[in-house]
Amino acid sequence: MGILLEFITSLLVAIAFDFFLYLTGTVVLKVTSFGLYKSKVYSYSEFTVSKLNSSFFIQHLVGVLFYVIIIVAISWLY
């Protein structure tokens, strides 16, 4: 029972983290391109449905790189 509960919790955290990275990447792309990057910002329910049909690789990659740069900058300046 404990393993199942841990698996379900990990799955929910992974889904939420996936959406958070997508959202961060989309916002960073829109801000750095001064609004020239044309991509719809999906809500969580739309994201889970449209994730099956299209690829969000660029948004995820930018989201991950954004947080990696923040972590490196904090550790370098500290």
C-alpha positions as CSV (number, residue, x, y, z in Angstrom):
1,M,0.0,0.0,0.0
2,G,2.9,2.4,0.8
3,I,4.5,1.9,-2.5
4,L,1.3,2.6,-4.4
5,L,0.8,5.8,-2.3
6,E,4.3,6.9,-3.0
7,F,3.9,6.2,-6.7
8,I,0.7,8.2,-7.0
9,T,2.3,11.2,-5.1
10,S,5.3,11.1,-7.3
11,L,3.2,11.0,-10.4
12,L,1.1,14.1,-9.3
13,V,4.3,16.0,-8.5
14,A,5.8,15.1,-11.9
15,I,2.6,16.3,-13.7
16,A,2.6,19.6,-11.8
17,F,6.3,20.1,-12.3
18,D,5.9,19.4,-16.1
19,F,3.2,22.1,-16.3
20,F,5.3,24.6,-14.3
21,L,8.3,24.1,-16.6
22,Y,6.1,24.6,-19.6
23,L,4.5,27.8,-18.2
24,T,7.9,29.2,-17.2
25,G,9.4,28.5,-20.6
26,T,6.5,30.1,-22.4
27,V,6.6,33.2,-20.3
28,V,10.4,33.5,-20.7
29,L,10.1,33.2,-24.5
30,K,7.4,35.8,-24.6
31,V,9.3,38.3,-22.4
32,T,12.7,37.9,-24.1
33,S,11.2,38.2,-27.6
34,F,9.1,41.2,-26.5
35,G,5.9,39.4,-27.5
36,L,7.0,38.3,-30.9
37,Y,6.9,34.6,-29.9
38,K,3.4,33.6,-30.8
39,S,2.3,30.7,-28.7
40,K,-0.9,30.2,-26.8
41,V,-0.5,29.9,-23.0
42,Y,-2.6,26.9,-22.1
43,S,-4.4,26.5,-18.7
44,Y,-3.6,23.3,-16.9
45,S,-6.6,21.4,-18.2
46,E,-5.9,22.5,-21.8
47,F,-2.2,21.6,-21.3
48,T,-3.0,18.0,-20.3
49,V,-5.3,17.5,-23.3
50,S,-3.1,19.2,-25.9
51,K,0.1,17.7,-24.6
52,L,-0.9,14.5,-26.2
53,N,-1.3,16.1,-29.6
54,S,1.6,18.6,-29.9
55,S,5.1,19.0,-28.7
56,F,6.2,21.5,-26.0
57,F,9.9,20.7,-26.2
58,I,11.1,24.3,-26.7
59,Q,9.1,25.6,-23.8
60,H,10.3,22.8,-21.5
61,L,13.9,23.3,-22.6
62,V,13.7,27.1,-22.0
63,G,12.0,26.5,-18.6
64,V,14.7,24.1,-17.5
65,L,17.5,26.3,-18.7
66,F,16.0,29.3,-16.9
67,Y,16.1,27.5,-13.5
68,V,19.5,26.0,-14.2
69,I,20.9,29.5,-14.9
70,I,19.3,30.9,-11.7
71,I,20.8,28.1,-9.6
72,V,24.2,28.5,-11.2
73,A,24.1,32.3,-10.7
74,I,23.0,32.0,-7.0
75,S,25.8,29.4,-6.3
76,W,28.4,31.4,-8.2
77,L,27.5,34.7,-6.4
78,Y,27.2,33.1,-3.0
